[in-house]
Amino acid sequence: MLLELVVENYAVVERLRVHFHSGLNLLTGETGSGKSIVVDALGLLLGGRASADMIRTGEARARVAGIFDVRDHVAIRRLLEPAGLEAEDGELLIEREVLASGKSRAFVGSRPVAVSLLKDLAPNLADIHGQHDQQLLFSPDAQRDILDLFAGHRDLLDHVAAVHHDWRAAAVELEELERSEQEKLRLLDLWSFQRKEIESASLQPEEETELDNERRVLQNVHRLQESAETAYAAVYDGPESALSLTRVAAKRVEELCRIDSSLEGLREHLKSADLSLQEVSYALRDYLSRLEANPGRLEEVETRLAGIDRLKRKYGQSVAEILSFLEEVRRQIASVEDAGERMEKLRKEQKRLSAEFEKLAAELTERRSSASGRLAARVAAELAQLAMERTVFRSGISPAPWSRSGADRVDFLVSPNLGEEPRPLEKVASGGEISRIALALKTCLTEAKSTHIRTLVFDEVDAGVGGSAAEGVGRRLKKLAAANQVLCVTHLPQIASFADHHYRVEKQESKGRTVAVVEELDAAARTVEIGRMLSGQKLTPEALKNAEQLIRMSTVS
C-alpha cells in the first residue's frame, strides 16, 4: 500500500507531500489543475520513462519519492535480497530523480539502484490503469493475457513457453546446420585434398629450421673443413699451439708459486684454461670427423625445403601456420561428418518437442475455453452494475500460429445492444463503454489474482461515462477498495461521492508562478468540492444540497 508520495519540481509542482490511506482515495479538481500529475509521478517512481521535460522550469532536477507498506510481502523481499536491500520496519522507501540531461537516478532505501529494479518491483507495488491501458484492450495479445490471468494457469503458461523456446531453438539450429551443410559439402572435396596434401608431407614443427641449417653446412663443407682444421691446429697441434704455450706458462707459474704463494690463483686459472682448450680441441676433432661432402644428401634437403616452400605458398607463412591450417581443415571435415548425426538428432528432438507442445497447447486451449465462460459471466455481472446490463461479452478463441503463449488467438467480443451479434471490442464499443468494460475486467482480475498488489491506480476510468453509469463506476471502485487501496482521478461528482479519502488538486500562484497543490479534504470541504463539481465555478445552495444527497446515497448499498 502507498503510504506517502513526495513530488518536487515535477511539471507545475514545486513541492507536495500527500499521505494516502487504505480504501478509496479520490483526486478531483478543475480541468487543467494537474490531477493526473500525481498518477504520472507515481508512474515515474515505478520505473516509467524519464524526460528532462518533466523538470519544473528553472530547476536542475525533479524528484519523486514514495513510501510503501510491504509487510509480509514475500515477492518484494525476494527482489530486494540479491541487492542486499530490505524494507525497514515493513516500509519501503523508493526515490527517483530526473536530471536536466534527461538521465535519471533511482534509489531504494536511500541506496542507488538500477531503474530496472524499480520496474521489477512495480507490479508488486501498484497497478496503474489509464487511457493507454484502455487502448491496449484492443490488442488480441493483451486480451489473451487478461484471459490467462483470470484463469490463473501461470505454471502451464511457463511450461508452454519453455517447450516452445526449446522447439524453436532446435528448429533454428537445424535450419542453420542445413544451410551451412550445403556450403560445406561443396567444399568437402577441396578440404579432403588439402588434408591429404599436407598430411603426406609429414611436417614437423622445427623441421624447416633444422633443414635450413643442414643445407648451409652441406653447401659450405670445404670452407668449414678448412676453418675447423686451422682452428684445431691453433688450439692443439704443434709446439706453438695455444695448449702447448699454456702448459709452458703453467710450468713457469708452478716455479713461481714455490717461492711466492700469492700466485696460487694464477696456477688454478692456467689449469682451468688447459682443460678448456682440451675440450675445444676434442670438439673440433669430432666436428671434422663428421664433415664430409654429400651431394646426394644436399639434394634431398633442398628437395624437402622446396616442398615445404610450396606448401607455405598455399597454406601459411610457416610450418606452424601450415599445421594450424591442417587442424582447421580436419575440424571442418569432422564437422561435416558429425553434422549428419547432429541433424538427425535435432530432427528427432524437434519432433518430440512438437508433439509435447501440441499436447500442452491443447490443454491450454481447453483451460482458456473453460475460463472464457467464467470470465464472460463475471464481466456480465460487473457490467450490469455499470448500467450495461444488456451488454453481451464473450471471449472468442481461434487457432493462431505457434508462439510462447500457445496456439490461440483471443478476441473480446461485445454486443452493447440487444439482438446484435457480438463483434470485436474495438469495432462496437464507445469510449464510455470501453472505460466501463476495462473497469469490469480489472475488478474480475483483482478478485481472481493471487497477488500482494494492494494499490490500484485509475486515471480517466470515467472517460465518456455519466449519469447512472457513473454511479455504477463509483460503486465498483468502492467494492475494489474494500480489499485494496484504490487511487482514482475523476471529474465526476457521482464517483467522487464514494471516496473514503478525498483530495482536491488545484493550481495556485506562488512568487509569480503557477504551482499545483494537493489538499486532503475534511467532510465540509468535501461537500463543497462535490458541489463545485455539480454546479461549476458558481457554488449554489442547491448544488451543496445535491452534493450532500450524493454523499448520503453513496453509503447506501
Buried (B, 14 or more C-beta within 10 A) or exposed (E): BBBBBBBBBBBBBBEBEBEBEBBBBBBBBBEEBBBBBBBBBBBBBBBBEBEBEBBBEEEEBBBBBBBBBBEEBEBBBEBBEEEEBEBEEEBBBBBBBBBEEEEBBBBBBEEEBEBEBBEBBBBBBBBBBBBEBBEBBBEBEBBBBBBBBBBBBEEBBEBBBEBBEBBBBBBEBBEEBEEEBEEBEEBBEEBEEBBEBBEEBEBEEEBBEEBEEBBEBBEEBEEBBEEBBEBBBBBBBEEEBBBBEBBEBBEEBEEBBEEEEEBEEBBEEBEEBBEBBBEBBEBBBEBBEEBEEEEEBBEBBBEBBEEBEEBBEEBBEEBEEBBEBBEEBBEBBEBBEEBEEBBEEBEEBBEBBBEBBEEBBEBBBEBBBEBBEBBBEBBBEBBBBBBBEBBBBBBBBEEBEBBEBBBBBBBBBBBBEEEEEBBBBBEBBEEBBBBBBBBBBBBBBBEBBEBBBBBBBBBBBBBBBEEEBBBBBBBBBBBBBEEBBBBBBBBBBBBBBBBBBBBBBBBEEEEEEEBBBBBBBEEEEBBBBBBBBBBEEEBEEEBBEBBBEBBEEBEEE
